Amino acid sequence: MPDHDAIAAEILRQTEARGAGKSICPSEVARALAPEEEAWRRLMGAVRAAAIRLARDGRIEVLRKGKAVDAESEIRGVIRLRVKE
């Protein structure tokens, strides 16, 4: 299982590669780190937690329904991630 630093690095790599104004799904990060079906699904909670920490640090934005949401509030449901503009 990848550690927090590896997950955060993959989030940053993918969001930066996608570019400004474009977003990624957290499952893309999980699948890159653990390609097997059951493995990447187990990783999703850790990916979401790492994304929230990165958003709190101002490195990425968490999107819900296409709009940036406050990482300090409870983030539920489908989210996407993008590099902070």
N, C-alpha and C positions, 0 to 999 in steps of 0.2 A: 504494500500500500504506500503510495507516494506521501511524503510529508508536506506540511503546510508550505514550506519554501518552494518545493517543486510544483505544487499546485498553483501558487501565486505567480511563479515564473511563467508557467504555461498560459495562464490567463493573460498576463501582460504581453507575452509573445503573440498570442492569437489576436488580441484586440489591436495591438500596434500593426500587425500584418494586415488586418482588415481595413485599417485606416480610419481617419476622422469621419464622423457622421454615419459610420456603419457599425453594426453590432454582431455579436456572436451569441450562440446559445450555450449555457453552462454545460450542456451534454456534450458539446464539441470538445471541451476541455477534458471532461471525464473520459470520453472515448479515445482521445489522444494518449492519455496516461494509462488506460486499462481497456484495451480493445474488446475483450470478451464481454458478452452481454451482461452476465451477472456481476462481473467485476466493476464495470463502469457504472452500473446502477447503484451499487453500494457506495461508490465514490461521490455521488451527487451531493450529499449533505456537506461533505468536506469542501467541495467546490463552491457551493453557495456560501459557506462560512468564510472561505478565503476571499471570495468576491466582496462580501460585506466589509471585511477588514480593509481591503484595498480601496473600496469606496470611501470608507471613513478616513483613510489616509489621503484622499483626494487624487488617487492615481487612476481610477476608472469611475464610470457612472453605471449605476444599476437602473435599468429601464423596466417599466411596467406599462403595458399598452402603448408603447412607443414614447413614453415620457419619463424623464429622469425622476427617480424617487429618492427620498431622504433615507440614507443608510442607517440612520439612528432610529427610524420607525420600524415597526415589524414588517418585514418584506415577505409576502405570501404569494402563492400562485406562480404563474409563468413569468419568468424574468429573462431579460437579455442583458448583455454587458457590452460596453463600448469604452474606448480610450477617452479620457477626459480631454475636452477641447479647450 
